[in-house]
């Protein structure tokens, strides 16, 4: 009897050990969809997200990043109103989004929570007003800055981890680096005394009165001008600002830049350029007399902002400021290949629509 018990024990113990080892292996190999967000929080999901909601203002920025991942086509999306006035880029890619209601950029926490999405994406600036409150309701949320190239490099990797798409994240960054290095390599050959002095202004119109604003020193718009090999003449004048700051004409005249680039995110840029050339007070500026007032490029979104197409903005700046140094760049082909490589758009009609919108946006520059 003792012998039989001993034999039974001999058989059971290895089986238990094997079962425990298998369980531990299963746990350790179970996929974990987690990432560190812009507010340094570890966000963990039990499975690949099947539904995502994007909340708050500037929702086009995390939406742009999300749409770079091909898995987005299989995810149920709830988007805020992201049309900047030039068209709905996201519904252009996924027409079925035209059939779904958008939430307000000012949607309440309760409304956001009722959607029961697997995760909510939002800008890091909305952490205290949205993110922390969602935490209290145990609604997973993930914040992103996306305000600089450094942010994009870090946060695309983290978003890829959250989606279970780390390989795609690395591929996205590789595409960015290839394009950026081409610009930087040429820019590095431009001698300091040959660098163009450029002023980038955001046009604003209130009650039929136009005003112009400059970007903060550490914003992507300033950095993009530098990457093109030019000198942003306003740098140093807006160091501590949290946003665009209005600048007087007297200051613009004091800078007297070689080139002025006008950005307008909601109204046609051409109207500002026409007004500048028609104004008597602008006539003594070098950029006016030499016809160097330029409209910035866009299709359904401006390229001169920290959305995914910022690399097209940097490429256009380089080509526009130094046409001879960057003579090999064909901007229409750059636009076409960008949407093929980054957004996997293969439809020829859609690609040509985006190219046409770009060409129309800068047509005034050749008049």
C-alpha positions in Angstrom: 0.0 0.0 0.0 2.8 2.4 0.9 4.5 1.4 -2.3 1.4 2.3 -4.4 1.0 5.6 -2.6 4.7 6.4 -3.2 4.3 5.6 -6.9 1.1 7.8 -7.2 2.9 10.7 -5.5 5.8 10.2 -7.8 3.5 10.6 -10.8 1.4 13.5 -9.4 4.3 15.8 -8.4 5.8 16.2 -11.9 2.3 16.7 -13.3 1.6 19.5 -10.9 5.0 21.1 -11.5 4.4 20.8 -15.3 1.0 22.4 -14.9 2.4 25.2 -12.8 5.2 25.8 -15.3 2.7 25.9 -18.2 0.5 28.4 -16.4 3.4 30.6 -15.6 4.5 30.4 -19.2 1.0 31.3 -20.4 0.9 34.3 -18.2 4.3 35.6 -19.2 3.5 35.1 -22.9 0.1 36.7 -22.7 0.2 39.8 -24.9 0.2 43.0 -22.8 -1.0 46.1 -24.6 0.5 48.9 -22.5 2.4 52.1 -23.0 3.7 55.2 -21.2 1.8 58.3 -22.2 2.8 61.9 -22.4 1.9 62.5 -18.7 4.3 59.6 -17.8 1.4 57.3 -16.8 1.5 53.6 -17.7 -1.7 52.7 -19.5 -2.5 49.0 -19.8 -5.3 47.4 -21.7 -6.4 43.7 -21.3 -6.6 43.2 -25.1 -6.0 45.0 -28.4 -8.3 48.0 -28.5 -11.3 47.4 -30.7 -12.9 50.8 -30.1 -11.2 54.2 -29.6 -12.6 57.6 -28.9 -10.6 60.8 -29.4 -11.6 63.6 -27.1 -11.0 67.3 -26.6 -9.6 70.2 -28.7 -6.8 69.6 -31.2 -8.1 66.1 -31.6 -6.8 66.1 -35.2 -3.3 65.6 -33.8 -3.8 62.3 -32.0 -6.2 61.3 -34.8 -3.4 61.9 -37.4 -1.0 59.8 -35.4 -3.6 57.0 -35.0 -4.4 56.8 -38.7 -0.8 56.1 -39.5 -1.4 52.6 -38.2 -3.1 50.3 -40.7 -5.0 48.6 -37.9 -7.2 51.8 -37.6 -9.4 50.4 -40.4 -10.5 47.6 -38.1 -11.1 49.8 -35.1 -14.5 51.4 -34.2 -13.8 55.1 -34.0 -15.5 58.0 -32.3 -13.9 61.3 -33.4 -14.4 64.9 -32.4 -15.0 67.6 -35.1 -11.6 67.9 -36.7 -12.3 69.9 -39.8 -10.1 73.0 -39.8 -12.2 74.4 -42.6 -10.3 72.7 -45.5 -12.1 69.4 -45.4 -12.6 66.3 -43.3 -9.4 64.3 -43.9 -10.4 61.3 -41.8 -13.7 60.7 -43.5 -11.8 61.1 -46.8 -9.7 58.1 -45.8 -12.6 56.2 -44.2 -15.9 57.3 -45.9 -18.0 55.4 -43.4 -17.0 58.0 -40.8 -19.4 60.3 -42.7 -22.2 58.1 -41.3 -21.2 58.3 -37.7 -21.8 61.2 -35.3 -18.9 63.3 -34.2 -18.7 64.4 -30.5 -18.2 68.0 -29.6 -14.6 69.0 -28.8 -16.2 70.3 -25.5 -18.0 67.0 -24.8 -18.6 66.4 -21.0 -16.8 63.7 -19.1 -20.1 61.9 -18.7 -20.7 61.9 -22.5 -17.2 60.6 -23.2 -17.6 57.8 -20.6 -21.0 56.6 -22.0 -19.3 55.5 -25.2 -17.5 52.8 -23.3 -14.6 52.8 -25.7 -11.6 50.6 -24.9 -9.4 53.7 -24.7 -9.7 57.5 -25.1 -6.9 59.4 -26.8 -6.4 63.1 -26.0 -3.9 65.8 -26.1 -1.7 66.0 -23.0 -2.9 69.6 -22.4 -6.3 68.1 -21.5 -5.0 65.8 -18.8 -6.3 67.8 -15.9 -9.6 68.7 -17.5 -10.3 65.3 -19.0 -7.7 62.6 -18.3 -7.8 62.8 -14.5 -11.6 62.8 -14.4 -11.7 59.8 -16.7 -9.2 58.1 -14.3 -11.7 58.6 -11.5 -14.3 56.8 -13.6 -11.8 54.0 -14.5 -12.0 54.9 -18.2 -8.6 54.1 -19.8 -7.1 57.2 -21.5 -3.9 57.9 -23.2 -2.4 61.4 -23.6 -0.1 62.6 -26.4 1.9 65.9 -26.9 2.9 65.6 -30.6 4.3 69.1 -30.5 7.8 68.4 -31.6 9.9 65.9 -33.6 11.1 64.5 -30.3 7.5 64.0 -29.1 6.7 62.2 -32.4 9.6 59.8 -32.0 8.7 58.9 -28.5 5.0 58.9 -28.7 4.6 56.9 -32.0 6.6 54.1 -30.3 4.3 54.2 -27.3 1.1 54.4 -29.3 2.4 51.4 -31.3 2.9 49.5 -28.1 -0.6 50.3 -26.9 -2.1 49.1 -30.2 0.1 46.0 -30.4 1.7 47.4 -33.5 5.4 48.1 -32.5 6.8 47.0 -35.9 4.5 49.5 -37.7 5.6 52.2 -35.3 9.3 51.6 -36.1 8.4 51.7 -39.9 6.6 55.0 -39.5 9.6 56.6 -37.8 12.0 55.2 -40.3 10.0 56.8 -43.1 10.1 60.2 -41.2 13.8 59.9 -40.6 14.6 59.1 -44.3 12.8 62.2 -45.5 14.1 64.5 -42.7 17.7 63.4 -43.3 17.5 64.3 -46.9 16.5 67.8 -46.0 19.0 68.1 -43.2 21.9 66.9 -45.3 21.4 69.6 -47.8 20.7 72.2 -45.2 24.0 71.5 -43.5 25.9 72.5 -46.7 24.4 76.1 -46.7 26.9 78.5 -45.3 25.9 80.8 -42.5 26.3 84.0 -44.5 24.1 82.4 -47.3 21.2 81.5 -45.1 17.9 83.1 -45.9 16.1 85.2 -43.1 12.6 83.9 -43.0 9.5 85.2 -41.1 6.6 82.8 -40.7 3.3 84.6 -39.8 -0.1 83.3 -39.0 -2.7 85.6 -40.5 -5.8 86.4 -38.5 -8.8 88.5 -39.4 -11.3 89.9 -36.9 -14.0 92.4 -37.9 -12.3 92.9 -41.3 -9.0 93.9 -39.6 -6.0 91.7 -40.3 -3.3 91.0 -37.8 -0.3 88.7 -37.8 1.2 86.3 -35.1 4.5 84.5 -34.5 5.0 81.1 -33.1 6.8 80.4 -29.8 10.5 79.5 -30.1 10.1 75.9 -29.1 7.1 75.1 -31.4 7.5 72.9 -34.4 6.8 75.7 -36.9 10.0 77.5 -35.7 12.0 74.2 -35.8 10.8 73.4 -39.3 12.2 76.7 -40.7 15.5 75.8 -39.1 15.6 72.3 -40.5 15.2 73.8 -44.0 18.5 75.7 -43.4 17.0 79.1 -42.8 17.0 81.6 -40.0 13.7 82.2 -38.3 14.0 86.0 -37.6 11.4 86.0 -34.9 13.2 83.4 -32.7 14.0 84.9 -29.3 10.9 87.2 -29.4 8.4 84.7 -28.2 10.4 82.5 -25.7 7.9 82.0 -22.9 4.7 82.2 -24.8 2.2 79.3 -24.7 0.8 80.1 -28.2 0.9 82.4 -31.1 1.6 86.1 -30.2 0.5 89.1 -32.2 3.4 91.1 -33.6 3.3 94.7 -34.8 4.1 95.9 -38.3 6.9 98.0 -36.8 8.6 94.8 -35.6 8.0 93.1 -38.9 9.6 96.1 -40.7 12.6 96.0 -38.2 13.2 92.3 -39.0 12.8 93.1 -42.8 13.1 89.4 -43.7 14.2 88.0 -47.1 11.0 85.9 -47.2 7.6 86.0 -45.5 5.5 82.8 -45.3 1.8 83.3 -44.4 0.0 80.5 -42.6 -3.8 80.5 -42.2 -5.5 77.5 -40.6 -9.1 78.5 -41.3 -9.3 81.1 -44.0 -7.8 81.3 -47.5 -4.1 82.4 -47.3 -4.3 84.2 -50.7 -6.5 86.9 -49.3 -3.8 87.9 -46.8 -1.1 88.0 -49.6 -3.3 90.1 -51.8 -3.8 92.5 -48.9 -0.1 92.7 -48.2 0.8 93.5 -51.8 -1.9 96.1 -52.0 -0.9 97.8 -48.7 1.2 101.0 -48.9 2.8 100.4 -45.5 4.2 97.0 -46.6 5.8 98.3 -49.8 9.2 99.1 -48.3 9.8 95.6 -47.1 12.4 93.6 -49.0 10.2 90.6 -49.2 7.4 92.6 -50.8 9.6 94.4 -53.4 11.2 91.1 -54.3 7.8 89.2 -54.5 8.8 86.9 -51.6 5.5 86.7 -49.8 4.5 83.1 -49.9 1.3 81.2 -49.2 1.9 78.0 -47.1 0.8 74.6 -48.4 -2.1 72.5 -47.4 -4.5 69.9 -48.7 -7.2 69.1 -46.1 -4.9 70.3 -43.4 -2.1 72.8 -43.3 1.4 71.2 -43.5 2.9 73.9 -41.3 1.7 72.5 -38.0 2.5 69.4 -35.9 0.2 66.9 -37.6 1.5 63.9 -39.5 2.1 65.9 -42.7 4.6 68.2 -41.0 7.3 66.4 -42.9 5.7 67.7 -46.1 5.7 71.2 -44.6 9.4 70.9 -43.8 10.1 69.6 -47.3 8.1 72.4 -48.9 9.9 75.0 -46.8 13.3 73.7 -48.0 12.2 73.7 -51.6 10.6 77.1 -51.5 13.4 78.9 -49.6 16.3 77.3 -51.5 14.9 76.1 -54.9 18.3 75.5 -56.4 19.7 73.6 -53.4 16.6 71.3 -53.4 16.1 71.3 -57.1 15.7 67.5 -57.1 12.5 67.7 -55.0 9.2 67.3 -56.8 6.6 68.4 -54.3 3.7 66.8 -56.1 5.5 63.5 -56.0 6.4 64.1 -52.3 2.7 64.6 -51.5 1.7 61.5 -53.5 4.3 59.2 -52.0 3.7 60.5 -48.5 0.1 59.4 -48.5 1.0 56.1 -50.1 3.8 55.3 -47.6 2.4 56.8 -44.4 -1.4 56.3 -44.8 -1.3 53.3 -47.3 -3.6 55.2 -49.7 -3.5 53.3 -53.0 -6.6 54.7 -54.7 -5.3 56.8 -57.6 -8.3 59.2 -57.5 -7.8 60.0 -53.8 -4.1 60.5 -54.3 -4.7 62.9 -57.2 -7.3 64.8 -55.1 -4.7 65.4 -52.4 -2.1 66.5 -54.9 -4.5 68.9 -56.6 -5.5 70.4 -53.3 -1.8 71.0 -52.5 -1.2 72.5 -55.9 -4.1 74.9 -55.6 -3.0 76.0 -52.1 0.4 77.3 -53.4 -0.7 78.4 -56.9 -0.6 82.1 -55.9 3.2 81.8 -55.3 3.9 81.4 -59.0 1.7 84.3 -60.2 
